[in-house]
Amino acid sequence: MAPSNRARGRAAKARAGHPELDVERLTAGWKRTEIRGGREWYVQPISEQQASKPYTCPGCGQEVAPGTAHLVAWRADGVLGDAADLAARRHWHTHCWRIGAP
């Protein structure tokens, strides 16, 4: 009987390779810290793919539409603790955060 050309087991999975890495997806959600108005803020970018709900931007009062890249910001140094700060996070248009953040 002739040997099969089909790879089997772990060797087959190793030869199949890995899917390409989506660098934009990997870096899109990285949280950073910013100082604004003498206060420390956590700022996390949200990509178009992650933005699934509408929000009201506190900078301009307009809607951040689903599918729009934007930022989420919350206090990093609040007196009520991390859970309260995270619950008080707000979604901002990227431009509004840049020009008018607290």
N, C-alpha and C positions, 0 to 999 in steps of 0.2 A: 504494500500500500504506500502511496506517495505521501510525503509529509504535507501537512496543511500549511498554507501561507498565512493563516490567521494567527495573530498574536493572542496570547491568553493571559488572564489574571493581571497581576500587578504590573507586569512588563507592558501590557497593552495600554493600561492607564497612563503609564509614564511616557509612552511614545505619543499618546494622544495630545499631549501638551496642555498648556493652561490657556484659558481665554485671555485676550488682551486686557491689560489694565486700563481703566478709564481714569486718567490722572485728574481730569476736571471733577469727576465724582469724588475722588479721594480727597481733594483739597478744598472742595466747595464748602464743606461744613465745619472747617476748623475754627474753633472758638479762640478769640483773642481778648486781651484786656486793654482797655483804653481809659485814659483819665480825661474827664470832661467836667468843667465847672467845679473843679476841686474834688470830684467824686470818681470812684473807680467803677467802671462798667465792663461787663462781659458782652462781647459782640460776636454774633455767629451769623455768617452768611447763609442764605437759603437759596438754592438753585431753582431754576424754572421747573425742573422735574419734581422737586420737593414741595413746591408751593401749590398746595391743593385746595386751600380755603381762602376766602376773602377776609381781609383785616382792614381796620381803619388806622392809617398812619397818624401818630400823634404830632408829627411835625407840620403836616399840611391839612389834616382833617379829611383827606381824600382816601378812597379805597385803594388798598394794595390788592389788585386783582389776582385770582388764581392763575398760575403759570407765569407770574412775574417774579424775577429774581429780586430779593430784598434782604434786609438784615433783621435779626431779632436782638434786642438789647435788654439787659436787666442789670440791676445794681449788684456790684461785687462786694460792697462794703456796708450793706444795710444793717441796721441795729436789730431787726426782728429775725435774722437768721437766713440761711441759704434757701430754705423751703419757701419762705415768704417772698424773698427776692425773685426766685424763679417763677412763682405764681403771678408776680406783678410784671413779668416781661411783656414787651411791646414789639410789634412788627412795624418797621420803618421802611419807607422807600430809601434806597441807598443814597440818593441825592439829598433827601431831607436830613438824614443822619449827618452827612458831611457838613451841611451848612447851618443846621440849627439844633443840634443835639444839646441836651441839658448841660 
